[in-house]
């Protein structure tokens, strides 16, 4: 199955948001880079399967950071989960 460059870019942005928003909590150490990579891969698989393949946009709340911001070309920004959901809805129609 072929994915558009835009879909791949969305996953990269999703992974960046997930990796920077992880909360280790009190008394817990940050995950190692291999653990973080495994977590990011799992999130990417869930994202592709649910959002892209099944068009289940409800998964966005589970895979994006609450304060998600996409910085697009020309200074365009997509802020928050509702805006990210709308953006993914728009792109999923094109796939």
C-alpha positions as CSV (number, residue, x, y, z in Angstrom):
1,X,0.0,0.0,0.0
2,X,1.3,3.4,-0.9
3,X,1.1,6.4,1.5
4,X,1.2,10.0,0.4
5,X,4.1,12.1,1.5
6,X,1.6,14.2,3.5
7,X,0.5,11.2,5.5
8,X,4.1,10.3,6.3
9,X,4.7,13.9,7.3
10,X,1.7,13.7,9.7
11,X,3.1,10.6,11.3
12,X,6.5,12.3,11.8
13,X,4.8,15.3,13.4
14,X,2.8,13.0,15.6
15,X,5.8,11.1,16.8
16,X,7.6,14.4,17.5
17,X,4.6,15.5,19.6
18,X,4.5,12.3,21.5
19,X,8.1,12.1,22.2
20,X,8.3,15.6,23.6
21,X,5.1,15.4,25.7
22,X,5.9,12.2,27.6
23,X,5.4,12.6,31.3
24,X,7.8,10.4,33.3
25,X,6.1,11.2,36.6
26,X,7.7,11.5,40.0
27,X,10.3,8.9,40.8
28,X,10.4,7.4,37.3
29,X,13.3,7.8,35.0
30,X,12.9,8.8,31.3
31,X,12.7,5.9,28.9
32,X,15.9,4.9,27.1
33,X,16.2,5.8,23.4
34,X,15.4,2.3,22.4
35,X,12.3,2.2,24.6
36,X,11.2,5.6,23.3
37,X,11.7,4.3,19.7
38,X,9.6,1.3,20.4
39,X,6.9,3.5,21.9
40,X,7.0,5.8,18.9
41,X,6.8,2.9,16.4
42,X,3.8,1.5,18.2
43,X,2.1,4.9,18.1
44,X,2.9,5.3,14.4
45,X,1.4,1.8,13.7
46,X,-1.7,2.6,15.6
47,X,-2.0,6.0,13.9
48,X,-1.6,4.6,10.4
49,X,-4.0,1.7,11.0
50,X,-6.7,3.7,12.7
51,X,-6.5,7.2,11.2
52,X,-5.3,6.5,7.7
53,X,-6.6,3.0,7.0
54,X,-9.8,3.0,9.0
55,X,-10.4,6.8,9.0
56,X,-11.0,6.6,12.8
57,X,-10.2,10.2,13.8
58,X,-11.0,9.6,17.5
59,X,-7.6,8.0,17.8
60,X,-6.0,11.5,17.4
61,X,-6.9,12.3,21.1
62,X,-4.8,9.2,22.1
63,X,-1.8,9.8,19.8
64,X,-1.3,13.6,19.8
65,X,-0.2,15.8,22.6
66,X,-2.9,17.9,24.1
67,X,-1.0,21.1,23.2
68,X,-0.1,19.8,19.6
69,X,1.0,22.5,17.2
70,X,1.8,21.9,13.6
71,X,4.0,24.6,12.0
72,X,3.3,24.6,8.3
73,X,4.8,26.5,5.4
74,X,4.4,30.2,5.3
75,X,3.8,30.4,9.1
76,X,0.6,28.4,9.0
77,X,-0.2,26.7,12.3
78,X,-2.6,24.0,13.3
79,X,-3.1,24.2,17.1
80,X,-4.8,21.7,19.3
81,X,-6.5,18.4,18.9
82,X,-9.7,19.7,17.3
83,X,-7.7,21.5,14.6
84,X,-5.5,18.4,14.1
85,X,-8.6,16.2,13.7
86,X,-10.0,18.6,11.1
87,X,-6.7,18.6,9.2
88,X,-6.5,14.8,9.2
89,X,-10.2,14.6,8.1
90,X,-9.3,16.9,5.2
91,X,-6.3,14.8,4.2
92,X,-8.0,11.4,4.7
93,X,-10.5,12.3,2.0
94,X,-7.7,12.7,-0.4
95,X,-6.2,9.2,0.3
